[in-house]
Amino acid sequence: MEKRSEYDDGDAHSAESGTRKNIVVIMGATGCGKSRLAIDLAAHFPVEIINADSMQVYRGLDVLTNKVPIHDQKGVRHHLLGCVSPSSEFTAKDFRDAAMPIIDDILSRNCLPVVVGGTNYYIQSLISRFLLDESIENLDGASFSASSVENENESEEGSSDSTYDRLTHLDLVAACRIHPNDHRKISQYLRSYSRSGILPSALFQGPAIKNWGLVDELRYDCCFICVDASLPIIDKYVNDRVDCMVASGLLDEVRDIYVEKANYTRGLRQAIGVREFEEFLKLCPFDSRNNPSSCRIDDSSPHELNNRNSKDHMLLMLNSLNFKDENILLRQAIDDMKMHTRRLVRRQKRRIDRLQSLFGWKINFVDASESLSSGCPDLWAMHVVQPSVKTIRSFLNDNGNTMEEKELTDHKQKILERDLWSQYTCEACGNKVLRGAHEWEQHRQGRGHRKRIASLRKSHRFA
């Protein structure tokens, strides 16, 4: 039996009358530039961004989870970014229940909600008419108490091997669908069976799974845009970005939340880049803030750091370690983080392909390959931003967009005014004040500024 939320009746009526609410969904693998595109869209539409990244919703680990810094948000309002306690479990249902009223609020201000993230399960749960987990909980009138769920969690967190063995013994078909290390999914299957008494594999054949996420059953009218790039280019970009993160203070962040034998299946500790450093931190509780050879590079956000300087900085930090074992463990941790991130990229791309082929989502792909490989802003605007703007305009026109032309014109004027009066201060150049993002970007790319930054880095005085 399908359980509906408090919003479902209204959504069903809207769907019947053809007046579903319009939203934009920006998808793609990690490192492709989803957040960058969403912010750039604010120059063309009055947008507000809803974060749909399952790790960026948590407070902390800003460098490791690649949250967009305040100064790079360009005044665009972001929701569900760094607002959840890092020790809590923020499920797809939690995301849906938090995001839906935010979308209503954004639309009430005649703005366009833009959902951005690589956690496709979050997105699918938000835009589907019902949440699959809710159907599981209510099959055959199954009931359970909060205390029983807590007891299940306590018993299942003890041994990951035993939980997968239990699932294999209970339901071999369901166990074969998931990886033995996917502890979160294993626990979910075991809990659903404990609550409903129905084998997880039986649910795959039920009406809920067959309809969940189908394009005809969506809660909103969605404009899907996927920022895509070729795997070799994404792999190189991911490797460089991890080096930039390490150079920007990633070790400080991981060290601050490090707890020996921690549970890596809940909350923020699930993020790639936490567990990988466990062995290194166990041997060497590294504190880069007290190490002069590992000063941070803060001239720009991690994804904009100069790759060559970041690599030189990281090698300097690695070579500063006194013991061979520590050096080997740190290098291995960094390599593991890169490898696991590259694997995540492939999983994300496969899931997006399935959403298109199995669920009928009409996804508009924009190719960021050339832009990512060259780093040229003009290519980004030409190959990614402009096609996305054209797609969204067509989508809004086809769906009877209520935004008046005057509102869009006023919004563009506000963008120009905001950009004109944004003030930037360059401490490296003697606290030189610059006005507007364009003037600041020109200054940063200037030869004199880059020479001063390089000189400060060499003297370890850059902070």
QUILIN-V630216 format. One record per helix or strand. SS is the DSSP state (h for helix, s for strand). FROM is the first residue (numbers start at 1). TO is the last residue. Records with the same first field share a line. If there is no record, write none. Layout:
# QUILIN-V630216
SS=FROM-TO + FROM-TO
This chain:
# QUILIN-V630216
h=8-17 + 34-43 + 70-72 + 92-108 + 120-127 + 132-141 + 146-156 + 160-170 + 172-176 + 183-196 + 200-203 + 207-211 + 215-217 + 231-247 + 250-257 + 267-270 + 275-283 + 288-290 + 292-294 + 302-304 + 307-319 + 324-357 + 369-374 + 377-398 + 405-421 + 427-429 + 437-445 + 447-458
s=22-28 + 47-51 + 58-58 + 78-79 + 84-84 + 112-116 + 128-128 + 218-218 + 221-228 + 363-367 + 423-426 + 432-435
